[in-house]
Amino acid sequence: AHCAFRQCTVEHCGATGLIIADGCRQIEVSRNELNDLGGGGVVVSGTAEPEAAPGLRTSHVVLRDNHIHHGGNVFTSAVGITIGHAFGNLIEHNHIHDFYYSGISCGWLWRRGKTGAHHNLIRANDISRIGQRRLSDMGGIYMLGEQEGTVVEDNEIREVLTARAMGEGIYLDAGASLMTICGN
């Protein structure tokens, strides 16, 4: 808890640039550059069973003003920023581009029902050149499962190009509900 990752550069790595694992809280990731990544930029994890394992709840992570680009070079399904079963997070003013899958992915539950992902704010991010005609079933921002209180607002998304179909600027997949999406 109470950690910061500021003004750092992560580049030329074979997997994910930064992983914030189960049970982490009050973490700041700001003004960093993550590029030439084999996987994704930042993964914010969290337990799939928040009621059974309260000590593994991941929350209150701030991802702000990061430049995350040219990822998925080994693992093409990697994402710029992934929020799993984590809550109370702020993802804002990030510039994400040149990934083969989604720019931001939030939530991880393939059905209706309570999830550990809720009350997240995804705001004012700039996302472009996503998909690059390599993968499908993705989006500039990809949302999955019930996410009570989550807000997706004022993001700019462009150049989402899928291989076949099922790709959108904002893609609401299985069970996506209880969130507000506006001004994008």
Backbone hydrogen bonds, N-H to C=O, Kabsch-Sander energy under -0.5 kcal/mol:
donor,donor_aa,acceptor,acceptor_aa,energy
2,H,25,R,-0.9
3,C,26,Q,-1.0
5,F,28,E,-2.9
7,Q,30,S,-1.8
10,V,33,E,-2.6
12,H,35,N,-1.1
13,C,36,D,-1.0
17,G,40,G,-2.2
18,L,41,G,-1.7
20,I,43,V,-3.5
21,A,19,I,-0.7
23,G,56,L,-1.4
24,C,21,A,-1.8
26,Q,59,S,-1.3
27,I,60,H,-0.8
28,E,3,C,-2.3
29,V,62,V,-3.3
30,S,5,F,-1.7
31,R,64,R,-1.6
33,E,8,C,-2.4
34,L,67,H,-2.6
35,N,10,V,-2.4
36,D,69,H,-0.9
37,L,70,H,-1.8
38,G,13,C,-2.1
39,G,15,A,-2.2
41,G,79,V,-1.4
42,V,80,G,-2.1
43,V,18,L,-2.3
44,V,82,T,-3.3
45,S,20,I,-3.1
45,S,43,V,-0.7
47,T,56,L,-1.1
53,A,49,E,-1.9
56,L,53,A,-2.1
57,R,54,P,-1.4
58,T,85,H,-0.7
59,S,24,C,-1.8
60,H,87,F,-1.8
62,V,27,I,-2.9
63,L,61,V,-0.6
63,L,90,L,-3.2
64,R,29,V,-2.2
64,R,62,V,-0.6
65,D,92,E,-1.5
67,H,32,N,-2.8
68,I,66,N,-0.6
68,I,95,H,-2.6
69,H,34,L,-2.6
69,H,67,H,-0.5
70,H,97,H,-1.6
71,G,98,D,-1.3
72,G,39,G,-2.2
73,N,37,L,-2.4
74,V,38,G,-1.9
75,F,38,G,-3.2
76,T,74,V,-0.9
78,A,75,F,-2.0
80,G,102,S,-1.4
81,I,103,G,-1.8
82,T,42,V,-2.7
83,I,105,S,-3.1
84,G,44,V,-3.1
84,G,82,T,-0.5
86,A,84,G,-1.3
87,F,58,T,-1.8
88,G,118,H,-1.7
90,L,61,V,-2.4
91,I,121,L,-3.1
92,E,63,L,-2.3
92,E,90,L,-0.5
93,H,123,R,-1.3
95,H,66,N,-2.9
96,I,94,N,-0.6
96,I,126,D,-2.9
97,H,68,I,-1.8
98,D,128,S,-1.2
99,F,129,R,-1.2
101,Y,78,A,-0.5
103,G,139,G,-1.1
103,G,140,G,-0.5
104,I,140,G,-1.8
105,S,81,I,-2.6
106,C,142,Y,-2.6
107,G,83,I,-2.3
107,G,84,G,-0.5
118,H,86,A,-0.6
118,H,116,G,-0.8
119,H,148,E,-2.2
121,L,89,N,-2.8
122,I,120,N,-0.5
122,I,151,V,-3.0
123,R,91,I,-2.5
123,R,121,L,-0.6
124,A,153,E,-1.8
126,D,94,N,-2.7
127,I,125,N,-0.6
127,I,156,E,-3.1
128,S,96,I,-2.1
129,R,158,R,-0.7
130,I,159,E,-1.8
131,G,99,F,-1.4
131,G,101,Y,-0.6
132,Q,130,I,-1.1
133,R,161,L,-2.9
134,R,131,G,-2.3
135,L,100,Y,-0.5
135,L,131,G,-0.6
137,D,165,A,-1.3
137,D,166,M,-0.9
138,M,166,M,-1.8
140,G,168,E,-1.8
141,I,169,G,-2.1
142,Y,104,I,-3.0
143,M,171,Y,-3.0
144,L,106,C,-2.0
145,G,174,A,-1.8
146,E,113,G,-0.6
147,Q,177,S,-2.6
149,G,178,L,-1.2
150,T,147,Q,-2.3
150,T,178,L,-0.5
151,V,120,N,-2.6
152,V,180,T,-2.9
153,E,122,I,-2.2
153,E,151,V,-0.5
154,D,182,C,-1.4
156,E,125,N,-2.8
157,I,155,N,-0.6
158,R,127,I,-2.1
161,L,130,I,-2.5
161,L,159,E,-0.8
162,T,160,V,-0.5
163,A,135,L,-1.8
168,E,138,M,-1.4
171,Y,141,I,-2.9
172,L,170,I,-0.6
173,D,143,M,-2.8
173,D,171,Y,-0.8
176,A,173,D,-2.4
177,S,145,G,-1.0
180,T,150,T,-2.6
182,C,152,V,-2.2
